[in-house]
Amino acid sequence: MGLIRRMLPEPYREEFKEIINVLHIKYFYHGDYPKDSVKEEFEYWYSKVGYFVHKLEKALEKVY
């Protein structure tokens, strides 16, 4: 994931790092997720990641 992060321009790099730190490290590796609001947390991150991908797609359309 470090390679992908390094390939991203700012501000996408920092946003990607935040997403990875929470979803992959904190939640997946450490299992430290809000167990009393799993559905709400999933919906929040699903939306956040979807919007992040949308922004990357739009930025690429400008380049290519």
C-alpha positions, 0 to 999 in steps of 0.5 A: 500500500505504500507504493500506491500511496506514493504514486498518488498526488496530494491531497489524495495521498493523505486521504488514502493514508487516512482510509488505510490507517483506519480500515486496514490497520485499526479495524482489520488488523487490530479489530478496533472498530465500533462494535455497537454501530457496525452498520453505521460505521460501514455506511460512513466508510463506504460513502467516504471511500466511494467519494474518494474514488469518484474524486480520483476518477474525475482528476484522471479525466482531466489528465487523460 
